[in-house]
Amino acid sequence: MKRLVALAVGAFGVRALLRRRAHGAEPADELRAKLAANRPPEEPEPEPEATAPDEPLDGVDARRADLHARARQAIDELSS
């Protein structure tokens, strides 16, 4: 008798799963579509102004440039 009940419950679960899959898009997908439709069009970001090479850098900009140079070097070493 327990097996029959377990089989019936399992059958109902499989049926519910198949019905949900056949229903179509999930609620999260529908919500994403609604949000995308209501989102204003993206504006391109302005390009950051690059500092001229002959322009002296202050403390923060010099440290930032050094950090970026070291990061690029590390990435180049890892990729080769």
N, C-alpha and C positions, 0 to 999 in steps of 0.2 A: 504494500500500500504506500509506503514511504517513497519507493522508487517511482510509482505512478504520479504522485504529487510533485516530486522533484522534476520529472519529465515534463509535466504540464507547465510548471513554473518556468522551466528552461525554454519551452516552446513559446510561451508568451513573451519572454524576454527577447528571444531571437526575432519574433514577429515584430515587436516594438522597435528593435534596432533596424530591421529592414525597412519598416515603414518610415522611420526617421531619415534613413539614407535616401529613400525614394522621394521624400518630400522636397528635396532640393537644397538650396543654400542654407547654411546654418545662420542663426540669429546674429552671430558676430560678423559674418560676411555682409549681411543686410545692413547692419549698423555702419560698417566701414564704407559701404557704397553711399549711404545717406550723408555721412560726414564728408566724403570726398565731393559730393555734389554741392554741399553748402560751403565748402572751403573757397575763399577768394583765390583768384589765380596768383601763382607765385611770381613775385617780381625778382629779377636777377639782382644778386647781391653786388654792391659796388666793389670794385677791385681795390684792395688795400694799396695805399701809396707806398711805393718802394723808396727807400732812402738812397740817395745818390752815393756812389762809392767814395767820392772825394769829400763827402760831408762827414765831419767827425761825429761819432756816436757818444751819447751820454752814458752814464753808468748802467742803467737798466737796459737800454737798447744794445749796448755792447755785450752785456751778459746774455741777452736773448739771442743775439747773432752767434755768439760763441756756442751756446747750447744747441742751436739749430745746426751749426756746422758739425759739432760732435755727433749729433743724432744722425745726420746724413752719412757721416763717415761710418758709424756703427752699422747702419742699414746696408751700406755698400759692402762692408766686410761680411755681413751675414748672408747677403744674397750671392756672393761669389764663392 
